[in-house]
Amino acid sequence: LHYVTLRTRLLQFGKMMQWRDLTTENIIRWDAWLHNLERPLSDAEEKAGKTPQRIGDGAVYNYHKNLKAMINRAVLLGKISENPYNRLRGKIRRGDKPNVEFLTNDEMMAIESQHPVPGTMMAVARDLFVFQMHTGLSYADTQAFDFSQYKKIDGKWVNVGRRVKTGVQYIAMLTEECERILESYNWQLPKMGNADYNHCLKALGMAAGVTTPLHSHLARHSFATRAKAAGHTIENIS
C-alpha cells in the first residue's frame, strides 16, 4: 500500500517519470513539493468544518524513505548507476510530530460501544482496534498474536514478547475486554490485511462519531495516554 501511494504521489509530482529524472536536484524539488502537500480530509472532518492541513514532516520522511529504498533496488538491478539520495545524507531528516494524536476516554468508549454484525470485516476491525487500545500492541504484533505464549500471573494473562518489526521486548497483559474478544474467536485473534483494516477503521470512526480519522497507531497512542492518566510512568509505558 505504501508503494502504491508513493507511485500516485510521483505521478502527481510529474518531474521524475524516467530513470534519468532521478537526480539530486529533482529529489530536492520533490522534498519541497511534499512539504506543500495537503492531507485530504475524511468525510467526518469535512462535516466538522475542519480545514485541510499540510502533511507532517514524518509523512514527508516516509515518502523519501520508500523512494530511496526503491532506487536502491533499481541500482542493484542496473537500472541506474547511483542513488541520488547518497549526496543528500543528513539533509533529509525524520520529522517529529508536534502533537501526537490520541482518543479521549469518551471516544474510546464510543468505539467500544459499536457492535457491527458478527463475522463481518467491520466487526473484525472493531475487535482488533479495541484489542490494540487495551494492550498497546501494534498492528503487526496483533497479526502475530499467539495466545499459547501467554501465562496466567496473579489472575491475569501476561506475555513477555518481542515486537515483530523492531525486535524490542514488550510486556502485554490481557484485560477482561481482550479475553471477551479472544473467546469470541476461539482464542485466536483474527487476521486482517492492513489496507482493509484502515478502510474499515475510517467507517468505524464515522459510525462512532469520532472526528479524528482512525488508524492502527492511534490505538497505541490512546493506550499510552490512558495508561499515563492512570498513573503509570512513561518508562513503564514505553
Residue pairs with C-beta under 8 A, 6 or more apart in sequence:
1 194
1 195
2 62
2 66
3 66
3 70
6 63
6 66
6 67
6 70
9 34
9 37
9 63
10 16
10 17
10 67
13 30
13 33
15 21
15 26
15 29
15 30
16 22
16 26
16 30
19 74
19 79
19 80
22 71
22 74
22 80
22 84
23 84
24 84
24 87
24 88
26 84
27 64
27 84
27 85
27 88
28 88
30 67
31 60
31 64
31 92
34 55
34 59
34 60
34 63
34 64
35 54
35 57
35 60
36 54
37 54
37 55
37 60
38 52
38 53
38 54
38 55
39 52
39 53
39 54
39 55
39 59
40 52
41 50
41 52
42 202
42 205
42 206
42 213
43 206
44 205
44 206
44 210
44 211
44 213
45 211
45 213
48 211
50 211
56 95
56 97
56 98
57 93
57 94
57 95
57 96
57 97
58 94
58 95
58 96
58 97
60 95
61 92
61 93
61 94
61 95
64 85
64 92
67 85
68 83
68 85
71 80
71 83
71 84
71 85
72 83
74 80
75 81
75 82
75 83
85 92
100 221
101 212
101 218
101 221
102 218
102 221
102 222
102 224
102 225
103 111
103 133
103 210
103 212
103 218
103 222
103 225
105 226
107 208
107 210
107 212
107 222
108 133
108 222
108 226
110 208
110 209
110 210
111 126
111 129
111 130
111 133
111 204
111 205
111 208
111 210
111 214
112 130
112 133
112 177
113 208
114 126
114 204
114 207
114 208
115 123
115 126
116 122
116 123
116 126
116 204
117 123
118 184
121 192
121 196
121 200
122 200
122 203
122 204
124 190
124 192
124 200
125 192
125 196
125 197
125 200
125 201
125 204
126 200
126 204
127 181
127 184
127 185
127 190
128 139
128 142
128 189
128 190
128 192
128 197
129 201
129 204
129 214
129 216
129 219
130 177
130 181
131 137
131 142
131 178
131 181
131 189
132 138
132 139
132 142
132 216
132 219
132 220
132 223
133 219
133 222
133 223
133 226
134 174
134 175
134 177
134 178
134 223
135 172
135 173
135 174
135 175
135 178
135 223
136 170
136 172
136 220
136 223
136 224
136 227
136 237
137 145
137 170
137 172
137 220
138 163
138 164
138 165
138 216
138 217
138 220
139 194
139 197
139 216
140 163
140 164
140 165
141 161
141 163
141 164
141 170
142 189
143 164
143 189
143 191
143 192
144 164
145 189
147 157
147 182
147 187
147 188
147 189
149 159
149 161
150 157
150 158
150 159
150 174
151 157
151 158
151 159
152 158
156 173
156 174
157 173
157 174
157 178
157 179
158 171
158 172
158 173
158 174
159 171
159 172
160 169
160 170
160 171
161 169
161 170
161 172
162 168
162 169
162 170
163 169
163 170
174 182
181 189
182 188
182 189
192 200
194 216
197 216
198 214
198 215
198 216
201 213
201 214
201 215
201 216
202 213
202 214
204 214
205 211
205 212
205 213
205 214
212 218
224 237
227 237
228 234
228 237
